[in-house]
């Protein structure tokens, strides 16, 4: 598992360490979201290898988290990165609809920021407050642009989505 996590660059986008992953798997199984299957004894003399599969409850939870991360205006970056990594688990139409919802939320956020600014505002003259507002606007615009780019790729047929052969 450690090699898989490292090859995925998980240290860059998650808080997972190899030890915490095993603990998380056991906790998730205890919560009824995963089912454990002991498969083969360890050739190195350690505990047997355990494989996990999602339970029905786990699958429902997984898809709820996936949908929320793809559609929310401001999910944590690690959640969004993981959701994009698993986007192919959704049908194309659903993924597109979720990302459209996210893009709309970004536009609403930008509009809510600019609605409070007087016409012709020069944020550079507002000191630190202007820089904070500039950060919000830049974040809203760059996240909206990223979302629109992903949407365009999906609409053009990128990826093999759930239900596609």
N, C-alpha and C positions, 0 to 999 in steps of 0.2 A: 504494500500500500504506500509506503514512504516513497518508493521510486515513482509510482504513478502521480502522487501529489507534487513531487518535485518537477516531473516532466510537464505537468500542467501549469507550473508556476504558481501553485496555490499560495506559497508564502507571500506573493505579491498582492493577492486580492482577497485573502481570507485570514482569519486568526487561527487557522488549524495548524496544529503541530502533530507529529505522528502519534504521540501518546494521547493527545486530546481527541483525535479521531476515533481511536479505539474506545475511549470512554464515551464519546458521543454516540457511537454505534450501539453500545450496550444500553445506554440510557434511552435511546430511541426505541430499541427493541422492548425495553421494560415498559415504555409508554404505549406499546401496542402498535407502533407505526412500522416496525420491521419484524420479520420472522427470521430466526437464526437456523442455520443448517450446518452441523459439523460435517465436514467432507473427508478430508484426508489427514492422517497424523503428520506432524511436522517431521521432516527428514533431518532437521537440525536439533531435534530433541526438545523443542519447545511445545507449547500447547497446540492442539489440533487447529488446522485452518478452519475458519468459520466463514461461510457465505451468508449473505443477507438478501432478503427479498422484501419488497414493499407489501404490507398488508393492504386491504381495501381502505382502511382508515388512513394508512400512510400515503397511499396514492391520492386520496382526496386532499390531504394536507399538502402534499407536494404540489399538486396542480393549483391549489389556492395560493400558495406562496409564489409560484411561478407567475401566475396571472397578476397578482398584486405588484410584484417587482417590475413587470413589464409595462404596467399601466400607470403606476404611481408617478406623481410629479417628482418626488424627491426621495427615492429609496436610497439606502446606504449603497455606496459604490460596490462593495463586495457582493451584496444581494443582486444588484443589477448585472454585474459581470457574470455571476453564476446563472442568472436567468437567461441571459443572452447565450451562454454556453449550452443551455438546454432548450432553446427556443424551438428546435426541430421536433420536440415532443408534442407540439401543438399543431393542429391543422392550420394551414396558411391563412385562411380567412379569419380565424380567431386571433392569430398573432398580429395580423394587420390591424384588426379592430382594436386590440389592446394598445398597440403602438400609436394608433390614431388618438386614442383617449389620452395617452401620455403627451402627445404633441399638443393637443387641445389644452391640457392642463398647463403646459409650459407657456402657451400663448396667453392664457388667463393670468398666469403669474406675472408675466412681463407687463400685461395691461394694467394689473393692479398696482404695480410699481409706478409706471409712467402716469397713471391717472392722478396721482398725488403731486406731480411735479408741475410747476407753473410753465406755461408755454415759453420756449426759448431758454430753458434752464441750462446753464453751463455748470455741470457737476464739478468741474475743476475749481470753481470758485467757492465751493461749499466745504472745503477742508476735508477732514476725515469722514464726515457724514457723506459727502459726495463720493468718496472712494468706496464706502460701504454700498451705497446705492449702485455705483458703477459695477461693483463686484456682483451684486444681485442680478443686474441687467445682463452682464456678460455671461453669468452662469445660466440664466434662463435662455438666452439666445444660443449659446453653444450647445446646451443640452437639447434644445429644440432642433437645431441643425443636425446634430448627431442622430436624433430620432427620425427626422425626415429622410436622412441618407439611408438608414437601415430600412425604413418603410419602402423607399424606392427600390432597394435591392430585393426585398421580399416580393414586391409587386412585379418585379422583372423576372422572378423565378429563382432567385438565389436560394440555396439550401434544398434539401429534400425533407419536406415537412411530414408530420404524421398523416398517414392515409395516402401518401403519394408513393408510387412505385419507381 
